Amino acid sequence: MNYELLAVEIVAGVGGNENIQSVTHCATRLRFNLVDDSLVNDDVMKAIDGVMGVSSKGGQYQLIIGNSVAALYDEVEKLITPKTQDKEVKEDKKTGIGSIINSIFDVLSGTFVMFIPVLIAAGMISAVLALLTSFEIVSAEEPTYIVFSAIQSAIFYFLPIFAGYAAGSKLKMNPFIGMALGAVLCYSGINGVEGLSIFGIGITAVTYSSTVFPIILGVWVMSYVEKGMKKITPDVLKGLLVPMVTLLVGVISTLLILGPIGSVLGGYLSSFITMVSDNLGWLAPSLIALIYPVMVFTGMHYSLIPLVMTAFATIGYDPLLMVAGFIGNLAEGGAAAATAVLEKDKEKRAEAAAITISAVCGITEPALFGITLRNKKTLISVCIGGFAGALFGGIMSMKAFGFVGGLPSLPLFLDSAGGFGNIIVAIISIIISFVVTFALTFILNKRERKNV
């Protein structure tokens, strides 16, 4: 693929440099914040060779590219000069509940997507440790165990620092100030300490380690403080006063107000997870898997990551989104595999086979936009296949002990407490999902082709 040429076509298609506020990317998508979304023609963008699909959700215009998105992003970045000042003016004009909700989803998804690779790395290292202990290669008393365990524990413990940097980048402020706020919240003299006060005002003791809500709220406030300070501070004093005042206001407001609010929100999420697990534990994963293709299409799955983080921090595993997403990914693989078998054209068959491998490994956007969403019968097959696999997993109380995606992350279903029961359930669940989806996709589409 000629990424330079593709980048030129995409930049022109979204309205040119002047219409681009900023651009980022995740595993498979280019994510644009545009000055005026109406300047973009979806049909024109879909017709560009290399663009698998488009989505406009959460205040972002997203292009589905596939596994090569990072290489394309490098070329796109060379062609644009983000217009941060214009964006601030445009955002000031946005009003209404819909715009507020879109902004919230945009910030949440844009923040979490930045440090998901770190969480995946921590989870996979934890899975390796689980394998080593399950096969008695390493014991819990050995230094090797301590080192491997520290990697995973430290990353989750200092999560506010990662979230601070990501939120700062997303909200267009100095990300290192965001990191500084996260570091303050994790400091042993602050984190979970009782009896503190600021100028006589008592501080509620909150455990900030492994949390994300308080830091995002704090960075959100600091983004406005930084912008305001830059406008009123003389140039000669900006380097001294802007970072100091921004961080100080962020720390004080977070400790006195936002931290407790974030802690309460996290508590509600924890209660919600517990309620769902107690009352709909066996059914909830299957319901999520049923609509998982739609969640990926809209980007909603990123916005639900706080639920996952809360589950990991409180009960040590996730019985909902990670389970449903893992099984849903394999359903996409089943649909792509059936499509490859049905294809008569060699090139299309090879493409579908490559997409199958990608989906099975956890990157499902090529399958979703290249195959599933183009055929309603295939979409129905994926939904039913994911539901069937997740239903079995839910009945058997399947749990994910880390951020999972595809088959390479299967070891994350190993229970650190010992035993192979949970991972066996996971294997059976994904087999059900893959086979049911493959069979339905094959039967429904083969019958349709015969009638043509």
Secondary structure, 3 states (H helix, E strand, C coil): CCHHHHHHHHHHHCCCHHHEEEEEECCCEEEEEECCHHHCCHHHHHCCCCCCEEEEECCEEEEECCCCHHHHHHHHHHHCCCCHHHHHHHHHCCCCHHHHHHHHHHHHHHHHHHHHHHHHHHHHHHHHHHHHHHCCCCCCCCHHHHHHHHHHHHHHHCHHHHHHHHHHHHCCCCHHHHHHHHHHHHCCCCCCCCCCEECCEECCCCCCCCCCHHHHHHHHHHHHHHHHHHHHCCHHHHHHHHHHHHHHHHHHHHHHHHHHHHHHHHHHHHHHHHHHHHHHCCCHHHHHHHCHHHHHHHCHHHHCHHHHHHHHHHCCCECCHHHHHHHHHHHHHHHHHHHHHHCCCHHHHHHHHHHHHHHHCCCCHHHHHHCHHHCHHHHHHHHHHHHHHHHHHHHCCCCECCCCCCHHHHHHHCCCCCCCHHHHHHHHHHHHHHHHHHHHHHHHHHHHHHHC
